[in-house]
Every structure is written in structure tokens, then in C-alpha cells.
Amino acid sequence: MNLVRQANTTTWLSPHTGQVWELVIGLEVHCQLATRSKLFCGCAVEFGAAPNTRVCAVCSAQPGSLPVLNGEALRLAVRAGLALGCSIAARTHFDRKHYFYCDLPKGYQISQATRPFCTGGGVRLRSGKLVRLQRIHLEEDAGKAIHDRGPWTLVDLNRAGVPLIESVTEADLSAPEEAVEYLTALKEMLQHAGVSACDMEKGELRCDVNVSVRKPGAGYGTKVEIKNLNSFRFVAAAIEYELQRQVAALESGDPAQRLVQETRLWDTEQGVTRSMRTKEGAADYRYMPEPDLPELQLPASFVERERSMLGEPPAERRARWQQQWHLAAKDAEALTHTRELADWFEAAVRAGAPPKECASFLLNEVLTAQPDSLSLLLPRQVAALVTMVAAGEVSHASARSVLRVTLAEGTEPEVVVQQQGLRMVLDTRQIEAWCRQALVGREAIIADVKAGKVAAVNALLGPALKLAAGKANAAVVRETLLRLIAES
Ligand SMILES: [Zn+2]
């Protein structure tokens, strides 16, 4: 089956039957909160620690142990809701979600069913479409079962009890690229709000995709859930695969291919989804209010404090930079890659750096110099250097070597320029003197230039700059040479 995307639409044409199909997609994203400790105990959250070394009586479910809520996780969950425009519940509570699995020693996960922290809100796509959020709730992660060690299944509980938020969209998405755009924006907003590092390689952002197909205008079709995708590329590929598979099944009329509501897994090697289990309904989880944790009341002052921590949303920040400072779109995009980088850039501009030059210097020189270069520099140091370059006082080549010294030794750029004598000569008389010297004995070139072959002057540029020992601006020297020839 090879469906054909209809130009500029989110519908697909079946070449065999001539029928038109559309996708209905909803996303559930689990995001690990940037806390130092777990959600209901003091164990450290630490990626890559030796198995079962970050475990206590609470997160390994010893009888009689009691959960205590991590205040930082609560604050970050509320902040996530605010960043995404949700309403924050004034009163809320936790629920037990029961299921049995070897990585869940309690036999239930502490989550939220009926009263999540956040409801409503959403993310606006570039097309103007709003992807509405149903809810965001706070819950604990399960442990990790490792199945590929010979005959054994090993269990690591380091991850059990790590705080997660789960954000659930309405079924508002209708194409693979819309899903990717939503996820990219979501990740960026959560990172910039300081809610999560969203490092997908560490499993800090995991995505479940609900996908079904239907004919335009028809009711919802049978929905399939694809679990635990840890890359946006896989999300797009899995949706694309399900579109083809589901339409083929529906058009075949074959009872053996009948679609069922189920959970499927994405096989990254084969590029296919595989049935994992038929999906539990909410009733199977036997949700009940968590009796060991009190109902939570969130005072307005608490919520407002988190609102003040949000910072400017990255998309608005980019738009402001482009408008106020005339930054190129791709530079603004690159500089908002993380909140830290965006804040750093703004601090350098506040310290007096011309914005456009500063953006280009940061992206092309500083960030390519060495991976941790930003942590070794102060914004005002880059501001000082960029300002000298923009004023023509230091050449680009010199700025690069000043940067190397400042990175290695922490010496202030002005001091390096002074010590190494890198300040450009702006004295016109001195520049003229070098140019006159370069003109000596070059009558043929002078004649060529006078005859209108202006480019011939370039042959004198090298010698003149050499006399200036790199301390003269090439454009100024060229201009001076042309002027002296014209006057001669
Ligand atoms: Zn613990």
C-alpha cells in the first residue's frame, strides 16, 4: 500500500480504491522533572548510577514505608502547566494506578487520575493551529526491567520514583510533521522554563502516540497506541507506518486484519510497529485516591511565584530579537537552543555588544572554540571583544587569538589586546606612510589602476598590510592606496 499525500493538505489518496483518508493523532509525553531527588523519597536522581544504588525503603516499597512529596517536583509541575497556558487546580490529590509488573514493587504507581494539577492550555503551531492540551499530571516513574541478559530478567529500581509529568493532547494533530513540530515546541518550552533538561538520550522525554485513520468528516476510527518512542524521527516514522497499515487493513475488508484497540511497539530495526498487548481500559487500573498523601492546596502566591520563574517563551524571544535587533532567523533559532545560551547572549548585549555582530561571533567563534567555552567566559568579556571588532580596533583574526587566550587563561580581552599589541592603527597618517612605501617602484600597477583596472590595486594590498604587521584594516588600506594613486 502506498498512499499519496494530496498536495498542501493533510489528506491521503488511496491509489487502489480512490478513497481519501486522514490521520487523527494525539500525543502523550512523559517528561522527567529536573529535580535532584525522587518524587516521594530522598534518593538521588542520577542517570548512569550502578544498578539499585539509588534506592531506599520508600522507592523499593518496603512494608510500612510512607511517601513524602518532593516540593521541588510540585513547583516544576506547576511551572510546566503555566508555561503551556494551562489552568492550575487550586486543590488536587494523587491516585494509585494499579498494575502488576516486576519493575513496580508496590503493585501500583502513584499518579493522578481525576484531579490533575493542570488542565487546558496548548501549543500553537506555525500554521496557526492550536494543539490543545487535555491535562498535565504528576506521577512517579517505574523501575527498569532488563530482559536481554541470558535467561534472566534483571530489575533496576534506580528509576523507580523519579518524578515525571505526563502531558496529554487532544486528538488535534493530523500529520507526522505536525507531531514533530508540536514535540519540538513542547521540549523547547519545558527546557526554557527550567522544568526539564529533556535529554532524550537519557530517556528524559518519552512519547506515546495515539493514531487512527478515518475518511474526512467521519467519526473516530479504532485507535492504536504506540508506546515509548524516544526520538522525534521515530514518532514521524511510526505514524507514517500506521497510516499505511491501518488504511490497508480497512480497505482489504479481511476479518483477519481487523483493527483492534491495542498497544504497539516501534521496531527501530525493521521500521514497523508490532502488537504488544490489547490496551487496558481505565477500569483495569482500579484507580483509588492515595491514602498516604494528603489533598494538596496550592495558594495563589505559590502559583504566582512559579509564573515569575518562567522567563520569556523561546518563540517570543526569537521574534523580539529579529524585530529589535535585526537578527537573522537562523541565528535567533540557534541562540535559543537552550535557555542558558539565550540568557548568555542577552547578557552580552546588555553589556554593550552590538547584537548582530555578537550573535555571529558567539555562533561562529565562541561555540566552535571548545565545547564548554561559554562556562569559561563572561558575557561582558565577549561584549568587550565584539565591540572592539565592530569599531575596527581589532581585526577578526586577532579577535580569534584573543578569544583563545581569554579561554585558556581568563585574561580580560582588553588586556590581551594591549599586551600583544593587537590594536589596529587608526591613525590615517601612519596608514598613508605604509601605503606610500608599498607604492615605491610599482609604476606598472599604478599605471594600470589609473587606466581603469582598479582590481590591479589588490597586488599592493598584501605588501602594505605586511608593512602594517596586521594592525591595519584591509578595507581602509585599499581605499588609501586608491586615493594616493589618484592623487599622484
Ligand atoms: Zn528512595
Boltz pocket constraint, residues with backbone or C-beta under 6 A from the ligand:
constraints:
  - pocket:
      binder: B
      contacts: [[A, 38], [A, 41], [A, 42], [A, 43], [A, 54], [A, 55], [A, 56], [A, 57], [A, 58], [A, 59], [A, 60], [A, 160], [A, 161]]
      max_distance: 6.0
